[in-house]
Amino acid sequence: MGQAYPELVRGQPLISETLKLEETRFRKTLARGLGLLADATETLGSGDRLDGETAFKLYDTYGFPLDLTQDALRPRGVSVDLDGFNAAMERQKAEARKSWAGSGDAATETVWFAVREKAGATEFLGYDTEQAEGIVQALVRDGVAVESAVAGETVGVVVNQTPFYGESGGQVGDTGVISGEGFAIDVTDTQKKGDGVFVHFGKVTDGTVKAGAAVELKVDHVRRTRLRSNHSATHLVHEALREVLGTHVAQKGSLVAPERLRFDFSHPKPISAEELERVEAMANEIV
């Protein structure tokens, strides 16, 4: 297959190492699961059934698959209560759905799609400027669109155009100030919602803001500069990791905040202290 897929040849050492590590992890899971299963079934004999709750706990909490539980018990003539297992699985799914819906996220998210439908997507100006003027397209408080917000109230503000970067790709959103005639809003976060809608979250610090009002938007310059620096640093860290650990290192996520950054990546085994020192030294040398 090397002729058709040359990347397999280049990646053979990594593939072999990954398979070995996965085998080791699975052996540990198997040994732990068999021990727990033995404890849970020590009083069961031929013709008995392991209750579904216990089988599900082995699967859900300890990562021990149901089919392995069945295989391990079969020689002893012990079966598994599959109805009980499936019922436990459904209860967990129902609780997860209930928890998500109860958080208010589902109801809140729908309002942004309504805003998008009515006002369109927000035009982002932040690559060219940190200050701009615009018109308030929508105000949202507690998941409901409102016509105005007064001093002391927390509100989400949608403007037709903005220099504020909305949180995405691991980079947190901009902060700053939105002001207009007789009012001001301290923006503490900016997020992207509803397919291209930039929402400025903050507290009205003075006056009353109304939908349709003309506003001036100013990004916190110092904070934006720190974010820009940390964003660049993630690229330096990525390159250093590839140099030290290998070209297989791929970004899996990141956090870019003004005071810190985090770079998530794939690697088949823990990084040694020496490797970390080399990565740090290489990244700092470039800086």
C-alpha positions as CSV (number, residue, x, y, z in Angstrom):
1,M,0.0,0.0,0.0
2,G,3.0,2.2,0.3
3,Q,3.0,3.1,-3.4
4,A,-0.6,4.2,-3.4
5,Y,-0.4,5.9,0.0
6,P,3.2,7.1,0.6
7,E,2.2,8.8,3.8
8,L,1.8,5.4,5.3
9,V,5.5,4.8,4.8
10,R,6.5,8.1,6.3
11,G,4.2,7.6,9.2
12,Q,5.1,3.9,9.9
13,P,7.0,4.6,13.1
14,L,4.2,6.8,14.5
15,I,1.6,4.2,13.5
16,S,3.5,1.4,15.2
17,E,4.0,3.4,18.3
18,T,0.3,4.4,18.5
19,L,-0.9,0.8,18.1
20,K,1.4,-0.3,20.9
21,L,0.1,2.4,23.2
22,E,-3.5,1.6,22.4
23,E,-2.9,-2.1,23.1
24,T,-1.3,-1.2,26.4
25,R,-4.3,1.0,27.3
26,F,-6.8,-1.6,26.3
27,R,-5.0,-4.3,28.4
28,K,-5.2,-2.0,31.4
29,T,-8.9,-1.4,30.8
30,L,-9.5,-5.1,30.3
31,A,-7.7,-6.1,33.5
32,R,-9.5,-3.4,35.6
33,G,-12.9,-4.3,34.1
34,L,-12.4,-8.1,34.7
35,G,-11.5,-7.4,38.3
36,L,-14.6,-5.2,38.9
37,L,-16.8,-7.8,37.1
38,A,-15.5,-10.6,39.3
39,D,-16.3,-8.6,42.4
40,A,-19.8,-7.8,41.1
41,T,-20.6,-11.4,40.2
42,E,-18.9,-13.4,42.9
43,T,-22.3,-14.5,44.3
44,L,-23.8,-15.4,40.9
45,G,-24.0,-18.9,39.5
46,S,-25.1,-20.7,36.4
47,G,-28.5,-19.5,35.3
48,D,-28.3,-16.2,37.1
49,R,-28.2,-12.7,35.5
50,L,-26.1,-9.7,36.1
51,D,-28.3,-6.7,36.6
52,G,-28.3,-4.1,33.9
53,E,-27.4,-1.2,36.2
54,T,-24.1,-2.9,37.1
55,A,-23.3,-3.8,33.5
56,F,-24.0,-0.2,32.4
57,K,-21.8,1.2,35.2
58,L,-18.9,-1.0,34.0
59,Y,-19.5,0.4,30.5
60,D,-20.2,4.0,31.3
61,T,-17.9,4.6,34.3
62,Y,-15.0,2.2,33.6
63,G,-15.1,1.9,29.8
64,F,-15.7,-1.9,29.9
65,P,-17.7,-2.8,26.8
66,L,-21.0,-4.8,27.2
67,D,-19.9,-7.5,24.7
68,L,-16.8,-8.2,26.9
69,T,-18.9,-8.5,29.9
70,Q,-21.1,-11.0,28.2
71,D,-18.1,-13.0,26.9
72,A,-16.5,-13.1,30.3
73,L,-19.7,-14.4,32.0
74,R,-20.8,-16.9,29.3
75,P,-18.5,-19.7,30.4
76,R,-20.0,-19.5,33.9
77,G,-23.5,-19.7,32.5
78,V,-24.3,-16.1,33.7
79,S,-26.2,-13.7,31.4
80,V,-26.7,-10.0,31.4
81,D,-30.1,-8.2,31.9
82,L,-30.0,-6.4,28.5
83,D,-33.4,-4.7,29.1
84,G,-32.0,-3.2,32.3
85,F,-28.8,-2.2,30.5
86,N,-30.7,-0.4,27.7
87,A,-33.0,1.2,30.3
88,A,-30.0,2.6,32.1
89,M,-28.6,3.9,28.9
90,E,-31.8,5.7,28.0
91,R,-32.1,7.3,31.4
92,Q,-28.6,8.7,31.0
93,K,-29.4,10.1,27.6
94,A,-32.7,11.6,28.9
95,E,-30.8,13.2,31.8
96,A,-28.2,14.7,29.4
97,R,-30.9,16.1,27.2
98,K,-32.8,17.5,30.2
99,S,-29.7,19.1,31.6
100,W,-28.9,20.8,28.3
101,A,-32.4,22.1,27.7
102,G,-32.8,23.2,31.3
103,S,-29.7,25.3,31.1
104,G,-31.6,27.8,28.9
105,D,-29.1,27.4,26.0
106,A,-31.7,26.0,23.7
107,A,-34.2,28.8,24.1
108,T,-31.5,31.5,24.1
109,E,-29.9,30.2,20.9
110,T,-33.1,30.4,18.9
111,V,-33.4,34.2,19.4
112,W,-30.1,34.7,17.5
113,F,-31.4,32.9,14.5
114,A,-34.4,35.2,14.6
115,V,-32.1,38.2,14.7
116,R,-30.1,36.8,11.8
117,E,-33.3,36.3,9.8
118,K,-34.5,39.9,10.4
119,A,-31.2,41.9,10.3
120,G,-28.8,39.7,8.4
121,A,-25.2,38.8,9.4
122,T,-22.9,41.3,11.1
123,E,-20.2,42.8,9.0
124,F,-16.8,42.3,10.7
125,L,-14.4,45.3,10.5
126,G,-11.8,44.2,13.0
127,Y,-9.1,43.3,10.6
128,D,-8.7,46.9,9.6
129,T,-9.8,48.9,12.6
130,E,-10.5,48.9,16.3
131,Q,-13.1,51.6,16.2
132,A,-16.3,52.0,14.1
133,E,-19.8,53.4,14.0
134,G,-23.0,51.4,13.6
135,I,-26.7,51.0,14.2
136,V,-28.1,48.8,17.0
137,Q,-30.0,46.0,15.2
138,A,-31.2,44.1,18.3
139,L,-31.1,44.0,22.1
140,V,-31.5,40.7,23.9
141,R,-31.9,40.2,27.6
142,D,-32.4,36.9,29.3
143,G,-32.9,35.2,25.9
144,V,-35.7,37.5,24.8
145,A,-35.4,40.4,22.3
146,V,-36.2,43.8,23.9
147,E,-36.6,47.3,22.6
148,S,-34.4,48.9,25.2
149,A,-32.1,48.4,28.2
150,V,-31.4,50.8,31.1
151,A,-28.4,51.5,33.3
152,G,-27.6,48.4,35.5
153,E,-29.0,45.9,33.1
154,T,-26.9,43.2,31.3
155,V,-27.7,42.9,27.7
156,G,-26.6,41.4,24.4
157,V,-26.2,44.0,21.7
158,V,-26.2,43.3,17.9
159,V,-24.9,46.0,15.6
160,N,-24.9,46.0,11.8
161,Q,-21.1,46.2,11.7
162,T,-18.4,45.8,14.4
163,P,-14.6,45.9,15.0
164,F,-15.1,43.5,17.9
165,Y,-13.8,40.0,17.3
166,G,-16.3,37.3,18.2
167,E,-15.0,34.3,20.2
168,S,-14.1,31.5,17.8
169,G,-11.3,29.1,17.0
170,G,-10.2,29.1,20.6
171,Q,-9.7,32.9,20.8
172,V,-11.8,34.7,23.3
173,G,-13.9,37.7,22.1
174,D,-13.0,41.3,22.4
175,T,-14.0,43.7,25.1
176,G,-14.4,47.5,25.1
177,V,-17.1,50.1,25.0
178,I,-20.2,50.8,23.0
179,S,-21.6,54.3,23.4
180,G,-24.3,56.6,21.9
181,E,-26.2,59.7,22.7
182,G,-26.8,59.6,26.4
183,F,-25.8,56.0,27.1
184,A,-22.8,53.7,27.4
185,I,-22.3,49.9,27.5
186,D,-19.3,48.2,29.1
187,V,-18.7,45.2,26.7
188,T,-17.2,42.2,28.7
189,D,-17.5,39.6,25.9
190,T,-18.2,39.2,22.2
191,Q,-19.5,36.0,20.7
192,K,-20.6,34.7,17.3
193,K,-24.2,33.4,17.3
194,G,-26.8,32.3,14.8
195,D,-24.7,32.0,11.6
196,G,-22.7,35.2,11.5
197,V,-24.3,37.4,14.2
198,F,-21.8,39.1,16.5
199,V,-23.3,39.7,19.9
200,H,-21.6,42.2,22.3
201,F,-22.4,41.1,25.9
202,G,-22.1,43.7,28.6
203,K,-23.8,46.0,31.2
204,V,-25.4,49.4,30.5
205,T,-23.4,51.8,32.6
206,D,-25.2,55.0,31.8
207,G,-28.5,56.0,30.3
208,T,-30.9,53.9,28.1
209,V,-29.9,52.1,24.9
210,K,-32.7,51.5,22.3
211,A,-32.9,49.3,19.2
212,G,-32.1,51.5,16.2
213,A,-29.8,53.8,18.0
214,A,-26.6,55.1,16.4
215,V,-23.5,53.9,18.3
216,E,-19.7,54.1,18.4
217,L,-17.8,50.9,19.1
218,K,-14.3,51.0,20.6
219,V,-12.2,47.8,21.2
220,D,-10.0,47.6,24.2
221,H,-6.7,48.2,22.4
222,V,-4.3,46.9,25.1
223,R,-6.3,43.7,25.5
224,R,-6.5,43.1,21.7
225,T,-2.7,43.5,21.4
226,R,-2.2,40.8,24.0
227,L,-4.6,38.5,22.3
228,R,-2.8,39.1,19.0
229,S,0.5,38.3,20.6
230,N,-0.8,35.1,22.1
231,H,-2.4,34.1,18.9
232,S,0.9,34.4,17.1
233,A,2.5,32.4,20.0
234,T,0.3,29.4,19.3
235,H,1.8,29.2,15.8
236,L,5.3,29.3,17.2
237,V,4.5,26.6,19.8
238,H,3.0,24.4,17.0
239,E,6.1,24.7,14.9
240,A,8.4,24.0,17.8
241,L,6.3,20.9,18.7
242,R,6.6,19.6,15.2
243,E,10.4,20.1,15.3
244,V,10.8,18.3,18.6
245,L,8.1,15.6,18.5
246,G,7.6,15.1,14.8
247,T,5.6,16.4,11.9
248,H,2.6,14.3,12.9
249,V,1.8,16.9,15.6
250,A,-1.5,18.5,14.6
251,Q,-3.5,21.1,16.4
252,K,-6.7,19.8,18.0
253,G,-7.8,23.0,19.7
254,S,-6.5,26.0,21.5
255,L,-7.3,28.8,23.9
256,V,-6.1,32.3,23.2
257,A,-6.7,34.7,26.1
258,P,-5.0,38.0,26.9
259,E,-3.2,36.6,29.9
260,R,-2.4,33.0,28.7
261,L,-2.7,30.5,25.9
262,R,-3.3,26.8,25.6
263,F,-2.4,24.6,22.6
264,D,-4.1,21.2,22.2
265,F,-2.4,18.7,20.0
266,S,-2.2,15.0,19.2
267,H,0.8,12.8,20.3
268,P,0.7,9.1,21.2
269,K,2.6,9.4,24.5
270,P,3.3,11.8,27.4
271,I,6.0,14.5,26.7
272,S,9.1,14.3,28.7
273,A,10.5,17.2,30.7
274,E,13.5,17.4,28.3
275,E,11.2,17.6,25.3
276,L,9.1,20.4,27.0
277,E,12.3,22.3,27.7
278,R,13.4,22.0,24.0
279,V,10.0,23.2,22.8
280,E,10.0,26.2,25.1
281,A,13.5,27.1,24.2
282,M,12.8,26.9,20.5
283,A,9.7,29.0,20.7
284,N,11.4,31.6,22.8
285,E,14.3,31.7,20.4
286,I,12.0,32.6,17.5
287,V,10.4,35.3,19.6
